[in-house]
């Protein structure tokens, strides 16, 4: 199994980047303690994800939770303004 550079592992862990290919994905899984004999279901999951068409998330203002998020932000700002 190939080694995964620490920089790449860190970016994957911190959700800055996804594995770029199956080799990197399997190296990451191995680093997470998944033994080689248990990789088959993970490979199937990789193949399912790779075979789907990516979707674009809605713009922040169109997201269904945007009004709630704006409300919570407003409440937080109001509390911060009232704090001594």
The 8 nearest C-alpha neighbors of each residue, nearest first, counted from 0:
[[1, 26, 2, 25, 29, 22, 35, 3],
 [2, 0, 26, 3, 22, 23, 25, 29],
 [1, 3, 26, 4, 0, 23, 27, 30],
 [2, 4, 26, 5, 8, 1, 27, 23],
 [5, 3, 7, 6, 8, 2, 9, 26],
 [4, 6, 8, 7, 9, 3, 10, 2],
 [7, 5, 9, 4, 8, 10, 3, 11],
 [6, 8, 10, 9, 4, 5, 11, 3],
 [7, 9, 5, 11, 6, 10, 12, 4],
 [8, 10, 12, 6, 7, 11, 5, 13],
 [11, 9, 15, 7, 13, 16, 8, 12],
 [10, 12, 14, 16, 8, 9, 13, 17],
 [13, 11, 9, 14, 10, 8, 15, 16],
 [12, 14, 10, 11, 15, 9, 16, 8],
 [15, 13, 11, 16, 12, 10, 17, 9],
 [14, 16, 10, 13, 11, 17, 12, 9],
 [17, 15, 11, 14, 10, 18, 13, 7],
 [16, 18, 11, 19, 14, 15, 10, 24],
 [17, 19, 24, 23, 20, 16, 11, 21],
 [18, 20, 17, 23, 21, 24, 16, 22],
 [21, 19, 23, 22, 18, 24, 25, 17],
 [20, 22, 24, 23, 25, 19, 45, 18],
 [21, 23, 25, 24, 20, 26, 1, 0],
 [22, 24, 26, 20, 21, 25, 18, 27],
 [25, 23, 21, 27, 18, 22, 26, 20],
 [24, 26, 28, 22, 27, 23, 21, 29],
 [27, 25, 23, 29, 24, 28, 3, 1],
 [26, 28, 30, 24, 25, 29, 23, 31],
 [29, 27, 31, 25, 30, 26, 33, 24],
 [28, 30, 33, 26, 32, 31, 27, 25],
 [29, 31, 27, 28, 32, 26, 33, 3],
 [32, 30, 28, 29, 33, 27, 26, 34],
 [31, 33, 29, 30, 34, 28, 27, 35],
 [32, 34, 29, 28, 31, 37, 35, 38],
 [35, 33, 37, 36, 32, 29, 38, 28],
 [34, 36, 37, 38, 33, 29, 39, 0],
 [35, 37, 34, 38, 39, 33, 40, 29],
 [38, 36, 35, 34, 39, 33, 40, 41],
 [37, 39, 41, 35, 40, 36, 42, 34],
 [38, 40, 42, 41, 37, 43, 36, 35],
 [41, 39, 43, 42, 38, 44, 37, 45],
 [42, 40, 44, 38, 43, 39, 45, 37],
 [43, 41, 45, 39, 44, 40, 38, 46],
 [42, 44, 40, 46, 41, 45, 47, 39],
 [43, 45, 41, 47, 42, 46, 48, 40],
 [46, 44, 42, 48, 43, 47, 49, 41],
 [45, 47, 49, 43, 44, 48, 50, 42],
 [48, 46, 44, 50, 49, 45, 43, 51],
 [47, 49, 45, 50, 46, 51, 44, 52],
 [50, 48, 46, 47, 51, 45, 52, 44],
 [49, 51, 47, 48, 46, 52, 45, 53],
 [52, 50, 48, 49, 53, 47, 46, 54],
 [51, 53, 54, 50, 49, 48, 55, 47],
 [54, 52, 51, 55, 48, 49, 50, 56],
 [55, 53, 56, 52, 51, 57, 48, 58],
 [54, 56, 57, 53, 58, 52, 59, 62],
 [57, 55, 54, 58, 62, 59, 61, 53],
 [56, 58, 62, 61, 59, 55, 60, 63],
 [57, 59, 61, 60, 62, 56, 55, 65],
 [60, 58, 62, 61, 57, 65, 56, 63],
 [59, 61, 58, 62, 65, 57, 66, 63],
 [62, 60, 58, 59, 57, 63, 65, 64],
 [61, 63, 59, 65, 64, 57, 60, 58],
 [64, 62, 65, 61, 66, 60, 67, 57],
 [63, 65, 67, 62, 66, 68, 61, 69],
 [66, 64, 68, 62, 67, 63, 60, 69],
 [67, 65, 69, 68, 64, 70, 63, 60],
 [68, 66, 70, 64, 69, 65, 71, 63],
 [67, 69, 65, 71, 70, 66, 64, 72],
 [68, 70, 72, 66, 67, 71, 65, 73],
 [69, 71, 67, 73, 68, 72, 66, 74],
 [72, 70, 74, 68, 73, 69, 75, 67],
 [71, 73, 69, 75, 74, 70, 68, 76],
 [74, 72, 70, 76, 71, 75, 77, 69],
 [75, 73, 71, 77, 72, 76, 78, 70],
 [74, 76, 72, 78, 77, 73, 79, 71],
 [75, 77, 79, 73, 74, 78, 80, 72],
 [76, 78, 74, 80, 79, 75, 73, 81],
 [79, 77, 81, 75, 80, 76, 74, 82],
 [78, 80, 76, 82, 77, 81, 75, 83],
 [79, 81, 77, 78, 82, 76, 83, 75],
 [82, 80, 78, 79, 77, 83, 76, 75],
 [81, 83, 79, 80, 78, 77, 76, 75],
 [82, 81, 80, 79, 78, 77, 76, 75]]
